[in-house]
Amino acid sequence: MTKTARRMFELLEPICLVTFLADECNEELAKLGHRTYWDGYFASRAAPLGRVPAQVVHAAFYSFTPAEAARHIPSAWETIPPEASLAARERGSAASLRRILGDELAGSPGLARAAELLTKAATSAPTEGRVMYAGLRAVPVPEEPVARLWHSANMLREHRCDGHVAALVGARIGGIAAHLFAALAQGVHPPETYGRVGHLPKKRLDAVLADLRERGLIDAGSRFTDAGRETRQRIENLTDELAAAPYETLSAAELDELITELEPITAKLVAAGMPVPGSD
């Protein structure tokens, strides 16, 4: 099932990325009154957890610094209820999918069938140890096929993310180090210039890099050692293994059907700029 989990990750990630890379979700959140992209991101993604403090959001999200979560939580909920942010996230994401896929594909029987099978998988896995996934499981599944497709894909993404966090914790790779690992895997050098860590204080980044060197995971030039590459691959393999449970509820024929129906959807999204994992 680990190969299935990896294939489904490749097929579902472009569906989920419309939330972050297309315009509609951010526009819906801005209409509610969220001042910045990150206010809307933290408020809407964390909404299924309820009005928890920033420390809990940081623990669940893992790869952000505590200060980042505290800049947005709970202030983003003070005038906008979490439920409203969550609904806006779903509305905007579904609108992006409809626009990109077009009426013919968005309204097709194949998409409706994919949404049905995906929901069966997404609502079948155990929730123990899966904080973000458990939160989304408590949210009603939409009836409309495109919204259902996105919602179920998002549930499976958070299920996978919960497992990835467990794999990172087991390997003693903290949130900042996980970003540095991702940078090196994508060929970004120096890794401290990458994405969400580029703005962090140099002293903090230097401390994380020093720890990775001391453990033999990167060399003096801040590049992977053999041990670092092996550690990263173990994390990826375990993430795939831990992501497999939802798909065990589907028969082999249902899995084949789901993959067949998802392929043209994913291809259209990739063509519109939603990358498959490992392509960025």
VEXLOLUM-330228 format. One record per atom (N, C-alpha, C): z, y, x; residue in three letters. Coordinates in steps of 0.1 Angstrom, whole numbers, padded with zeros to 4 digits, always signed. Atoms other than C-alpha are relative to their C-alpha. Example, Ala and Ser with C-alpha at 12.3 -4.5 7.8 and 13.67 -1.06 7.14 Angstrom:
<nodes>
+0000-0012+0009Ala/+0078-0045+0123Ala/+0000+0012+0009Ala/+0000-0011-0009Ser/+0071-0011+0137Ser/+0008+0011-0008Ser/
</nodes>
This chain:
<nodes>
+0000-0012+0008Met/+0000+0000+0000Met/+0000+0013+0008Met/+0000-0012-0008Thr/+0003+0024+0030Thr/-0013+0006+0001Thr/+0013-0006-0001Lys/-0034+0027+0033Lys/-0004+0007-0014Lys/+0003-0007+0013Thr/-0036+0035-0005Thr/+0007+0013+0000Thr/-0007-0012+0000Ala/-0009+0061+0000Ala/-0007+0011+0008Ala/+0007-0010-0009Arg/-0029+0078+0028Arg/-0013+0004-0007Arg/+0012-0004+0007Arg/-0061+0077+0008Arg/+0003+0009-0012Arg/-0003-0009+0011Met/-0044+0092-0022Met/+0004+0014+0004Met/-0004-0013-0006Phe/-0029+0119+0000Phe/-0013+0009+0002Phe/+0012-0007-0003Glu/-0064+0128+0011Glu/-0007+0005-0013Glu/+0007-0004+0012Leu/-0077+0129-0025Leu/+0008+0010-0008Leu/-0008-0009+0009Leu/-0048+0148-0041Leu/+0004+0013+0007Leu/-0004-0012-0006Glu/-0040+0174-0015Glu/-0009+0012-0003Glu/+0008-0012+0004Pro/-0070+0196-0023Pro/+0003+0004-0014Pro/-0003-0004+0014Ile/-0060+0195-0060Ile/+0013+0009+0001Ile/-0013-0008-0001Cys/-0025+0208-0050Cys/-0002+0013+0007Cys/+0002-0012-0008Leu/-0038+0234-0026Leu/-0005+0012-0007Leu/+0004-0011+0008Val/-0053+0255-0053Val/+0012+0010-0003Val/-0012-0008+0002Thr/-0017+0267-0059Thr/+0002+0010+0011Thr/-0003-0008-0011Phe/-0016+0282-0025Phe/-0012+0008+0005Phe/+0012-0006-0007Leu/-0052+0290-0015Leu/-0009+0007-0010Leu/+0008-0007+0010Ala/-0068+0301-0048Ala/+0008+0012-0005Ala/-0006-0013+0004Asp/-0060+0335-0065Asp/+0008-0001-0013Asp/-0005+0000+0013Glu/-0050+0325-0100Glu/+0016-0001-0001Glu/-0014+0003+0000Cys/-0015+0312-0093Cys/+0008+0013+0004Cys/-0006-0012-0005Asn/-0005+0343-0073Asn/-0001+0011-0010Asn/+0002-0010+0010Glu/-0019+0365-0100Glu/+0009-0001-0012Glu/-0009+0003+0011Glu/+0001+0348-0127Glu/+0014+0004+0004Glu/-0014-0003-0004Leu/+0033+0351-0107Leu/+0002+0015+0002Leu/-0001-0015-0001Ala/+0026+0388-0099Ala/+0001+0007-0013Ala/-0001-0006+0013Lys/+0022+0395-0136Lys/+0014-0001-0005Lys/-0014+0002+0004Leu/+0058+0382-0141Leu/+0008+0011+0006Leu/-0008-0010-0007Gly/+0070+0408-0116Gly/+0004-0004+0014Gly/-0003+0003-0014His/+0073+0389-0084His/-0008+0009+0010His/+0006-0011-0008Arg/+0067+0415-0057Arg/-0009-0005+0011Arg/+0008+0005-0012Thr/+0053+0393-0029Thr/-0004-0015-0003Thr/+0004+0014+0001Tyr/+0035+0360-0025Tyr/+0012-0010+0002Tyr/-0010+0009-0003Trp/+0066+0344-0010Trp/+0012+0001-0010Trp/-0009+0000+0012Asp/+0089+0356-0039Asp/-0005-0010-0010Asp/+0005+0009+0010Gly/+0066+0338-0062Gly/+0000-0015+0004Gly/+0000+0014-0006Tyr/+0063+0307-0039Tyr/+0014-0006-0002Tyr/-0013+0006+0001Phe/+0100+0302-0036Phe/+0005-0001-0014Phe/-0005+0001+0014Ala/+0108+0310-0072Ala/-0006-0011-0008Ala/+0007+0010+0008Ser/+0082+0288-0087Ser/+0001-0014+0005Ser/-0001+0014-0005Arg/+0084+0258-0064Arg/+0014-0005-0001Arg/-0014+0004+0001Ala/+0122+0257-0064Ala/+0005+0000-0015Ala/-0005-0001+0014Ala/+0124+0263-0102Ala/+0005-0013-0006Ala/-0006+0012+0006Pro/+0128+0226-0112Pro/+0014-0004+0005Pro/-0013+0003-0004Leu/+0160+0225-0092Leu/+0011+0008-0008Leu/-0010-0009+0007Gly/+0176+0252-0114Gly/+0005+0011+0008Gly/-0004-0012-0007Arg/+0195+0282-0103Arg/+0010-0004+0012Arg/-0008+0004-0012Val/+0207+0267-0070Val/+0000+0011+0010Val/-0001-0010-0011Pro/+0218+0288-0040Pro/-0011-0003+0010Pro/+0011+0001-0010Ala/+0194+0295-0011Ala/+0002-0012+0010Ala/-0002+0011-0009Gln/+0211+0268+0010Gln/-0006-0013-0005Gln/+0006+0012+0006Val/+0200+0241-0014Val/-0015+0000+0001Val/+0014-0001-0001Val/+0165+0254-0015Val/-0005-0002+0014Val/+0003+0002-0014His/+0164+0255+0023His/+0001-0015+0003His/-0002+0014-0002Ala/+0177+0219+0024Ala/-0012-0008-0006Ala/+0010+0007+0007Ala/+0151+0207-0001Ala/-0014+0003+0007Ala/+0013-0004-0006Phe/+0121+0226+0015Phe/-0001-0004+0015Phe/-0002+0005-0013Tyr/+0133+0217+0050Tyr/-0006+0008+0011Tyr/+0007-0006-0012Ser/+0107+0234+0072Ser/+0001+0015+0001Ser/-0002-0014-0001Phe/+0116+0270+0064Phe/+0014+0003+0006Phe/-0013-0004-0005Thr/+0145+0288+0081Thr/+0009+0004-0011Thr/-0009-0005+0011Pro/+0177+0295+0061Pro/-0002+0014-0004Pro/+0002-0014+0003Ala/+0170+0332+0064Ala/-0012+0002-0009Ala/+0012-0002+0008Glu/+0136+0328+0048Glu/+0003-0003-0015Glu/-0004+0004+0014Ala/+0150+0310+0017Ala/+0009+0011-0006Ala/-0010-0010+0005Ala/+0178+0336+0014Ala/-0007+0014-0003Ala/+0007-0013+0003Arg/+0153+0365+0014Arg/-0006+0000-0014Arg/+0006+0001+0013His/+0139+0352-0019His/+0008-0006-0011His/-0008+0007+0010Ile/+0165+0331-0036Ile/+0015+0004+0003Ile/+0003+0000+0014Pro/+0184+0339-0058Pro/-0007+0013-0006Pro/+0004-0013+0005Ser/+0170+0374-0060Ser/-0013-0001-0008Ser/+0012+0002+0008Ala/+0136+0362-0073Ala/+0002-0004-0014Ala/-0003+0004+0013Trp/+0153+0348-0103Trp/+0009+0010-0008Trp/-0009-0009+0007Glu/+0175+0377-0112Glu/-0005+0007-0012Glu/+0006-0006+0012Thr/+0151+0393-0136Thr/-0011-0009-0006Thr/+0010+0009+0005Ile/+0126+0364-0140Ile/+0005-0014-0001Ile/-0006+0014+0001Pro/+0139+0330-0153Pro/-0008-0010+0008Pro/+0007+0010-0007Pro/+0130+0300-0132Pro/-0011-0007-0008Pro/+0009+0007+0009Glu/+0113+0284-0162Glu/-0013+0008-0001Glu/+0012-0009+0002Ala/+0089+0314-0165Ala/-0009-0001+0013Ala/+0008+0002-0013Ser/+0079+0311-0128Ser/-0007-0013+0001Ser/+0006+0014-0001Leu/+0073+0274-0131Leu/-0012-0001-0010Leu/+0011+0000+0009Ala/+0051+0279-0162Ala/-0012+0008+0006Ala/+0011-0008-0006Ala/+0031+0306-0144Ala/-0007-0007+0011Ala/+0006+0008-0011Arg/+0026+0283-0114Arg/-0010-0010-0006Arg/+0009+0010+0006Glu/+0012+0256-0137Glu/-0012+0007-0006Glu/+0012-0007+0006Arg/-0010+0281-0156Arg/-0010+0004+0010Arg/+0010-0005-0010Gly/-0025+0296-0126Gly/-0007-0011+0008Gly/+0006+0012-0007Ser/-0031+0263-0108Ser/-0010-0007-0008Ser/+0010+0006+0009Ala/-0048+0248-0138Ala/-0012+0009-0002Ala/+0011-0009+0001Ala/-0069+0279-0142Ala/-0009+0000+0012Ala/+0008+0001-0012Ser/-0080+0277-0106Ser/-0009-0013+0000Ser/+0007+0013+0001Leu/-0090+0240-0111Leu/-0012+0002-0009Leu/+0011-0002+0010Arg/-0110+0249-0142Arg/-0012+0008+0005Arg/+0011-0009-0006Arg/-0129+0277-0124Arg/-0008-0007+0010Arg/+0007+0006-0011Ile/-0137+0257-0093Ile/-0008-0012-0005Ile/+0007+0012+0005Leu/-0146+0225-0111Leu/-0011+0002-0010Leu/+0010-0003+0010Gly/-0167+0241-0138Gly/+0003-0008-0013Gly/-0002+0006+0013Asp/-0168+0232-0175Asp/-0003-0015+0000Asp/+0004+0014+0001Glu/-0187+0200-0170Glu/+0009-0010+0006Glu/-0009+0010-0007Leu/-0164+0183-0145Leu/+0014+0002-0006Leu/-0013-0002+0005Ala/-0132+0199-0159Ala/+0002-0006-0014Ala/-0001+0005+0013Gly/-0140+0187-0194Gly/-0005-0015-0001Gly/+0006+0013+0000Ser/-0153+0153-0184Ser/+0010-0011-0003Ser/-0009+0012+0003Pro/-0139+0119-0196Pro/+0006-0005+0013Pro/-0005+0005-0013Gly/-0135+0110-0159Gly/+0012+0007+0005Gly/-0012-0008-0004Leu/-0111+0138-0152Leu/+0012-0004-0009Leu/-0011+0004+0009Ala/-0091+0129-0183Ala/+0006-0013+0003Ala/-0005+0013-0004Arg/-0089+0093-0172Arg/+0008+0001+0013Arg/-0007-0001-0012Ala/-0079+0103-0137Ala/+0014+0006-0002Ala/-0013-0006+0004Ala/-0051+0125-0152Ala/+0009-0010-0006Ala/-0008+0010+0006Glu/-0039+0096-0173Glu/+0005-0010+0010Glu/-0005+0009-0010Leu/-0037+0072-0144Leu/+0009+0006+0010Leu/-0009-0007-0009Leu/-0022+0097-0121Leu/+0013+0003-0006Leu/-0013-0002+0007Thr/+0005+0105-0146Thr/+0008-0013-0001Thr/-0007+0013+0000Lys/+0013+0068-0149Lys/+0006-0003+0013Lys/-0006+0002-0014Ala/+0018+0066-0111Ala/+0011+0010+0002Ala/-0009-0010-0003Ala/+0036+0099-0109Ala/+0013-0001-0007Ala/-0012+0001+0008Thr/+0062+0090-0135Thr/+0007-0013+0001Thr/-0005+0014-0001Ser/+0070+0055-0122Ser/+0009-0002+0011Ser/-0008+0003-0013Ala/+0087+0059-0088Ala/+0015+0003-0002Ala/-0014-0003+0000Pro/+0124+0058-0082Pro/+0003+0014+0005Pro/-0003-0013-0004Thr/+0140+0092-0079Thr/+0011+0002+0011Thr/-0011+0000-0009Glu/+0169+0083-0056Glu/-0005+0006+0014Glu/+0003-0006-0013Gly/+0168+0105-0025Gly/-0012+0009+0000Gly/+0013-0008+0001Arg/+0138+0125-0038Arg/+0004+0012-0008Arg/-0005-0012+0007Val/+0153+0159-0047Val/-0011+0008-0008Val/+0011-0008+0006Met/+0121+0178-0053Met/-0008-0008-0011Met/+0007+0009+0009Tyr/+0104+0149-0070Tyr/+0008-0002-0013Tyr/-0009+0002+0012Ala/+0134+0143-0093Ala/+0000+0013-0009Ala/+0001-0013+0008Gly/+0133+0180-0103Gly/-0012+0000-0009Gly/+0012-0001+0007Leu/+0097+0178-0113Leu/-0001-0011-0011Leu/+0000+0010+0010Arg/+0102+0145-0132Arg/+0007+0004-0013Arg/-0007-0005+0012Ala/+0125+0164-0155Ala/-0008+0010-0008Ala/+0009-0010+0007Val/+0097+0188-0164Val/-0010-0007-0009Val/+0010+0006+0009Pro/+0075+0179-0194Pro/-0014+0000+0006Pro/+0013+0001-0005Val/+0041+0166-0185Val/-0010+0007-0010Val/+0009-0006+0010Pro/+0013+0188-0200Pro/-0009-0010-0006Pro/+0009+0009+0007Glu/-0010+0173-0225Glu/-0015+0003+0004Glu/+0014-0003-0004Glu/-0042+0192-0215Glu/-0004-0006+0013Glu/+0004+0008-0011Pro/-0061+0171-0190Pro/+0001+0007+0014Pro/+0000-0006-0013Val/-0066+0196-0162Val/+0014+0004+0004Val/-0014-0003-0004Ala/-0030+0208-0163Ala/+0008-0012+0003Ala/-0006+0013-0002Arg/-0019+0172-0165Arg/-0004-0005+0014Arg/+0005+0004-0014Leu/-0040+0164-0134Leu/+0008+0007+0011Leu/-0007-0008-0010Trp/-0025+0192-0114Trp/+0015-0003+0000Trp/-0015+0002+0001His/+0011+0186-0126His/+0003-0014+0007His/-0003+0013-0006Ser/+0009+0149-0117Ser/-0003-0001+0015Ser/+0002+0000-0014Ala/-0007+0155-0084Ala/+0011+0007+0008Ala/-0011-0007-0007Asn/+0020+0180-0076Asn/+0013-0008+0000Asn/-0011+0009+0000Met/+0047+0155-0086Met/-0001-0010+0012Met/+0002+0010-0011Leu/+0032+0130-0061Leu/+0000+0007+0013Leu/-0001-0007-0012Arg/+0029+0157-0035Arg/+0015+0002+0004Arg/-0014-0002-0003Glu/+0066+0165-0038Glu/+0007-0013+0004Glu/-0005+0013-0003His/+0074+0128-0038His/-0003-0003+0015His/+0004+0002-0014Arg/+0055+0125-0005Arg/+0008+0009+0010Arg/-0008-0010-0008Cys/+0072+0156+0009Cys/+0014-0004+0002Cys/-0014+0005-0001Asp/+0106+0142+0001Asp/+0001-0011+0011Asp/+0000+0011-0010Gly/+0097+0111+0021Gly/-0003+0005+0014Gly/+0003-0005-0013His/+0083+0131+0049His/+0012+0007+0006His/-0012-0006-0005Val/+0115+0151+0052Val/+0010-0011+0005Val/-0008+0011-0004Ala/+0134+0117+0054Ala/-0005-0005+0014Ala/+0005+0005-0013Ala/+0111+0106+0082Ala/+0003+0010+0011Ala/-0002-0011-0010Leu/+0115+0139+0101Leu/+0015-0001+0004Leu/-0014+0000-0003Val/+0153+0137+0098Val/+0003-0013+0008Val/-0003+0012-0007Gly/+0153+0101+0110Gly/-0005+0001+0014Gly/+0005-0002-0013Ala/+0133+0111+0140Ala/+0006+0012+0008Ala/-0007-0011-0006Arg/+0156+0141+0147Arg/-0010+0011+0003Arg/+0009-0012-0002Ile/+0127+0166+0143Ile/+0003+0010-0011Ile/-0004-0010+0010Gly/+0140+0197+0126Gly/-0012+0008-0006Gly/+0011-0007+0007Gly/+0120+0221+0104Gly/-0009+0008+0009Gly/+0008-0008-0009Ile/+0109+0244+0132Ile/-0008-0009+0009Ile/+0007+0009-0009Ala/+0100+0215+0155Ala/-0011-0007-0008Ala/+0011+0007+0008Ala/+0080+0199+0126Ala/-0013+0009+0000Ala/+0012-0009-0001His/+0058+0231+0126His/-0006-0001+0014His/+0005+0000-0014Leu/+0054+0229+0164Leu/-0008-0013+0002Leu/+0007+0013+0000Phe/+0044+0192+0160Phe/-0014+0002-0007Phe/+0013-0002+0008Ala/+0018+0202+0134Ala/-0010+0008+0008Ala/+0008-0009-0008Ala/+0005+0229+0157Ala/-0007-0008+0011Ala/+0005+0008-0011Leu/+0000+0205+0186Leu/-0010-0010-0005Leu/+0009+0010+0006Ala/-0016+0179+0163Ala/-0014+0006-0003Ala/+0013-0007+0004Gln/-0042+0205+0152Gln/-0006+0007+0012Gln/+0006-0006-0012Gly/-0049+0217+0188Gly/+0004+0015+0002Gly/-0005-0014-0001Val/-0030+0250+0184Val/+0008+0001+0013Val/-0008-0002-0012His/-0017+0262+0218His/-0001+0014+0005His/-0013+0006+0000Pro/+0007+0276+0226Pro/+0005-0002-0015Pro/-0003+0003+0013Pro/+0023+0260+0196Pro/+0009+0010-0008Pro/-0009-0010+0006Glu/+0048+0288+0190Glu/-0008+0011-0007Glu/+0008-0010+0007Thr/+0019+0310+0177Thr/-0004-0005-0013Thr/+0005+0006+0012Tyr/+0013+0287+0148Tyr/+0007+0004-0013Tyr/-0005-0002+0014Gly/+0017+0296+0111Gly/+0013+0006-0002Gly/-0012-0005+0005Arg/+0051+0299+0097Arg/+0011+0002+0011Arg/-0010-0003-0010Val/+0069+0300+0131Val/-0004+0012+0009Val/+0004-0011-0009Gly/+0049+0328+0148Gly/+0008+0012-0001Gly/-0008-0012+0002His/+0072+0354+0134His/+0014-0001+0005His/-0014+0003-0003Leu/+0104+0338+0146Leu/+0004+0006+0014Leu/-0004-0005-0013Pro/+0125+0352+0175Pro/-0004-0009+0011Pro/+0004+0008-0012Lys/+0112+0341+0209Lys/+0012-0009+0005Lys/-0011+0007-0005Lys/+0147+0330+0219Lys/+0003-0013-0008Lys/-0001+0012+0008Arg/+0149+0306+0189Arg/-0010-0010+0002Arg/+0011+0009-0003Leu/+0115+0291+0195Leu/+0002-0006+0014Leu/-0002+0006-0013Asp/+0123+0287+0232Asp/+0010-0011+0000Asp/-0010+0010+0001Ala/+0154+0268+0223Ala/-0005-0013-0005Ala/+0006+0012+0006Val/+0135+0244+0201Val/-0010-0007+0010Val/+0009+0006-0010Leu/+0108+0239+0227Leu/+0007-0007+0012Leu/-0008+0006-0011Ala/+0134+0233+0254Ala/+0006-0014-0004Ala/-0005+0012+0005Asp/+0150+0206+0233Asp/-0011-0011-0001Asp/+0011+0009+0000Leu/+0116+0189+0228Leu/-0003-0005+0014Leu/+0003+0003-0014Arg/+0110+0190+0265Arg/+0011-0010+0006Arg/-0011+0008-0005Glu/+0145+0176+0273Glu/-0001-0015-0006Glu/+0002+0013+0006Arg/+0137+0147+0249Arg/-0012-0007+0004Arg/+0012+0006-0005Gly/+0104+0140+0267Gly/-0011+0000-0010Gly/+0010+0000+0010Leu/+0083+0148+0236Leu/-0011+0010+0003Leu/+0010-0009-0005Ile/+0064+0177+0251Ile/+0002+0003+0015Ile/-0001-0002-0014Asp/+0056+0186+0287Asp/+0003+0014+0004Asp/-0003-0014-0005Ala/+0062+0217+0308Ala/-0009+0010-0006Ala/+0010-0009+0005Gly/+0030+0232+0294Gly/+0000+0000-0015Gly/-0001+0000+0014Ser/+0042+0227+0258Ser/-0011-0008-0007Ser/+0010+0009+0006Arg/+0017+0199+0251Arg/+0007-0014-0002Arg/-0005+0013+0003Phe/+0024+0164+0236Phe/+0001-0009+0013Phe/-0001+0011-0009Thr/+0036+0137+0260Thr/-0004-0012-0008Thr/+0003+0012+0007Asp/+0027+0101+0252Asp/+0011-0003-0010Asp/-0011+0002+0009Ala/+0062+0098+0237Ala/+0000+0009-0012Ala/+0001-0009+0011Gly/+0056+0129+0216Gly/-0010-0004-0010Gly/+0011+0005+0009Arg/+0023+0115+0202Arg/+0005-0012-0008Arg/-0005+0012+0007Glu/+0040+0082+0194Glu/+0010+0004-0010Glu/-0010-0004+0010Thr/+0069+0099+0177Thr/-0007+0006-0013Thr/+0007-0006+0012Arg/+0045+0120+0155Arg/-0007-0011-0008Arg/+0007+0010+0008Gln/+0025+0089+0146Gln/+0010-0009-0008Gln/-0010+0007+0008Arg/+0057+0070+0136Arg/+0004+0007-0012Arg/-0004-0008+0011Ile/+0066+0099+0114Ile/-0011-0001-0011Ile/+0011+0000+0010Glu/+0032+0099+0097Glu/-0001-0014-0006Glu/+0001+0013+0006Asn/+0032+0061+0093Asn/+0011-0003-0010Asn/-0012+0002+0010Leu/+0067+0061+0077Leu/-0002+0008-0012Leu/+0003-0008+0011Thr/+0056+0090+0055Thr/-0009-0007-0010Thr/+0009+0008+0008Asp/+0027+0069+0042Asp/+0007-0012-0007Asp/-0007+0011+0006Glu/+0050+0039+0037Glu/+0009+0004-0011Glu/-0009-0005+0010Leu/+0075+0059+0018Leu/-0007+0006-0012Leu/+0008-0006+0011Ala/+0048+0075-0004Ala/-0007-0011-0008Ala/+0007+0011+0007Ala/+0035+0041-0016Ala/+0005-0004-0014Ala/-0006+0006+0012Ala/+0059+0033-0044Ala/-0007+0004-0013Ala/+0006-0003+0013Pro/+0042+0053-0072Pro/-0013-0008-0004Pro/+0013+0006+0003Tyr/+0009+0035-0068Tyr/+0002-0015-0002Tyr/-0002+0015+0003Glu/+0025+0000-0071Glu/+0000-0003-0015Glu/+0000+0002+0014Thr/+0027+0005-0108Thr/-0015-0002-0006Thr/+0014+0001+0004Leu/-0012+0006-0110Leu/-0005-0014+0004Leu/+0006+0012-0004Ser/-0032-0026-0110Ser/-0011+0004+0010Ser/+0011-0002-0010Ala/-0059-0030-0083Ala/-0012+0006-0007Ala/+0012-0006+0008Ala/-0086-0022-0110Ala/+0003+0014-0003Ala/-0004-0014+0004Glu/-0067+0009-0121Glu/-0001+0009+0013Glu/+0001-0008-0012Leu/-0064+0021-0085Leu/-0014+0003+0004Leu/+0014-0002-0003Asp/-0101+0016-0079Asp/-0006+0010-0009Asp/+0005-0010+0010Glu/-0109+0035-0111Glu/+0005+0014+0003Glu/-0006-0013-0002Leu/-0085+0063-0102Leu/-0007+0007+0012Leu/+0007-0005-0012Ile/-0101+0067-0067Ile/-0014+0005-0003Ile/+0014-0003+0003Thr/-0136+0066-0081Thr/-0001+0013-0008Thr/+0001-0012+0008Glu/-0128+0093-0107Glu/+0005+0013+0008Glu/-0005-0011-0008Leu/-0109+0115-0082Leu/-0010+0005+0011Leu/+0008-0004-0011Glu/-0136+0115-0055Glu/-0009+0012-0003Glu/+0009-0012+0003Pro/-0161+0140-0072Pro/+0009+0012-0002Pro/-0009-0011+0002Ile/-0131+0162-0081Ile/+0004+0006+0013Ile/-0005-0004-0013Thr/-0118+0163-0046Thr/-0012+0006+0008Thr/+0011-0005-0008Ala/-0153+0168-0031Ala/-0004+0014-0005Ala/+0003-0014+0005Lys/-0159+0199-0054Lys/+0010+0010+0006Lys/-0010-0008-0005Leu/-0126+0213-0043Leu/-0001+0003+0015Leu/+0002-0001-0015Val/-0132+0207-0006Val/-0011+0010+0003Val/+0012-0009-0002Ala/-0166+0224-0009Ala/+0004+0015-0003Ala/-0005-0013+0004Ala/-0147+0254-0024Ala/+0010+0006+0010Ala/-0009-0004-0011Gly/-0124+0256+0007Gly/+0014-0005-0001Gly/-0013+0006+0000Met/-0095+0234-0002Met/+0000-0012+0010Met/+0002+0010-0011Pro/-0091+0213+0030Pro/+0007-0013-0003Pro/-0007+0013+0001Val/-0083+0176+0031Val/+0010+0000+0012Val/-0010+0000-0011Pro/-0053+0167+0053Pro/-0006-0003+0013Pro/+0005+0002-0014Gly/-0060+0170+0090Gly/-0013+0007+0003Gly/+0013-0007-0002Ser/-0092+0191+0085Ser/+0002+0014+0004Ser/-0002-0014-0004Asp/-0076+0225+0092Asp/+0004+0002+0014Asp/
</nodes>
